[in-house]
Amino acid sequence: MGRDGERRVVKPVVLVGFMGCGKSTVGRALSVRLCRAFVDTDELLVERYGPIQQQFADEGESVFRKREAEVLREALAEDVVVAVGGGAFVHECAEELLRGTTTVFLDVPLAVLDRRLREAGTERPLWNAQAGALLEARYPVYRRATHIVDGDASVDEVVQRVLEVL
């Protein structure tokens, strides 16, 4: 236990889940509480290669996923809090990369995800009429995370829930 009574995690913490579940927002707040750096793999991908939607359009999903794995590998070199894109955890390269990390699935209902994404006004290349089917297909893989946390709450509440399972 640390001085403040919180357990200390000694390996990377990786937040996983569908787009809009709060991985980036929760990750930033969690990193402060754990006194660790925060890495958002989507932000790194945008910095290096441009907007994600454009990457999908120009090079396709397979090239994007290879880049995503490369960025994730780099991020996991240190004990950090990492937010990965919604599809990163479900692709075969992630399983090996994430071995030895603590993964936390932020579980949020589709209706809440839809509301959050509309309120944020951000464009997501895979958010469309088939988003529900995509979430349903990914859900069994997300549930293989080390921990599952109900992400349908305030940021502070979700961070506290994550800290409790760590």
TAMO-V922894 format. One record per pair of residues at least 24 apart in sequence whose C-alpha atoms are under 7 Angstrom apart, sorted by the first residue. I is the first residue (numbers start at 0). GAP is how many residues later the second one is. If there is no record, write none. Layout:
# TAMO-V922894
i=<I	I>
gap=<GAP	GAP>
This chain:
# TAMO-V922894
i=<8	9	10	10	10	11	11	11	11	11	11	11	12	12	12	12	12	12	13	13	13	13	13	13	13	14	14	14	14	14	14	15	15	15	15	15	15	15	15	16	16	16	16	16	17	17	18	19	19	19	20	20	20	20	22	23	25	25	26	26	26	28	29	30	35	35	36	36	37	37	37	38	38	38	38	39	39	39	40	40	40	40	40	40	41	41	52	52	68	68	72	89	89	101	102	102	102	103	103	103	103	103	104	104	104	104	104	104	105	105	105	105	106	106	106	106	107	107	107>
gap=<157	69	68	90	91	64	66	67	68	69	89	90	67	68	69	88	89	90	67	68	69	87	88	89	90	67	68	69	88	89	90	67	68	70	73	87	88	89	90	69	88	89	90	125	68	117	67	93	96	97	85	87	92	130	60	59	129	133	54	55	56	130	129	50	44	45	43	44	42	43	44	36	42	43	44	42	43	44	27	30	31	42	43	44	42	43	71	72	24	25	24	48	51	44	42	43	44	41	42	43	44	45	37	38	40	42	43	44	42	43	44	45	41	42	43	44	42	43	44>
